[in-house]
């Protein structure tokens, strides 16, 4: 499916180079997950097998004390098409590098984005899993899920930004998450963002507490700070729409502290035209003058921001 989506974009004049594989990982084939050996998360009294952890309709809730009671659609989804929201976005709303962090986003914004997935306005290469969900979820369940995630406190500082010349060589795991190779080998970062879990074993069981490390090219954060403040070639500072603290306002989402790989994809999708919808015309002049290194710098800086 991911390949077919990319092929379709190429036919419309969008080159594969605009969707680099470090930012748009293609999920590896699903393996057979162990259904017998219990897995444990430090500090949790619960246990799940890896097969249970990978269940789209019963993902693990390691720490119920970390969040309010989840609506059913968030906790277990609605078969056959509406997977549990907490599988990818987690009970705390923090998400993973392969998915959006939803905590604290306006409910109206979340609802509008589901409408864009359903209409085809959002058709980026990492959006394929959301389209059938958006088409099948009921209005009442969508309202419940949006209200739940909007009520959660944003998790600032969950991804640590590290500027580096060399980064770990990685392999893709389930869901499109990257894991450093066990041999400790490295390679030049080039013009990329490489995100790896702080604790690979806990990331594999979807324990949300340890967080991630995002490697970015040297100088990215300071360069991004300038671009965010000035708007670069567009002359439109990010604060114009997203608020002085970059924590969002009205129906405009928070930028501060969000996962950099996810934010990069959104900027890139706006520029490539694969993310449209009612709010897209506001973003298109902003991203039109941004090169890939600019977008990397912008999201690296935004990930360091904590408005509180």
Secondary structure as UniProt FT lines:
FT   HELIX           2..11
FT   TURN            12..13
FT   HELIX           16..18
FT   TURN            21..23
FT   STRAND          39..40
FT   TURN            42..43
FT   STRAND          47..48
FT   HELIX           50..53
FT   TURN            56..57
FT   HELIX           64..66
FT   HELIX           72..75
FT   TURN            79..81
FT   HELIX           85..89
FT   TURN            91..92
FT   TURN            97..98
FT   TURN            103..104
FT   HELIX           107..119
FT   TURN            125..126
FT   HELIX           128..136
FT   HELIX           139..150
FT   TURN            156..157
FT   STRAND          159..163
FT   STRAND          166..168
FT   STRAND          170..172
FT   HELIX           174..176
FT   STRAND          178..180
FT   TURN            182..183
FT   STRAND          186..188
FT   STRAND          194..197
FT   HELIX           200..204
FT   TURN            205..206
FT   STRAND          212..216
FT   TURN            218..219
FT   HELIX           220..230
FT   HELIX           232..234
FT   HELIX           239..242
FT   TURN            244..245
FT   TURN            250..251
FT   TURN            256..257
FT   HELIX           260..272
FT   TURN            278..279
FT   HELIX           280..287
FT   TURN            288..289
FT   HELIX           292..304
//
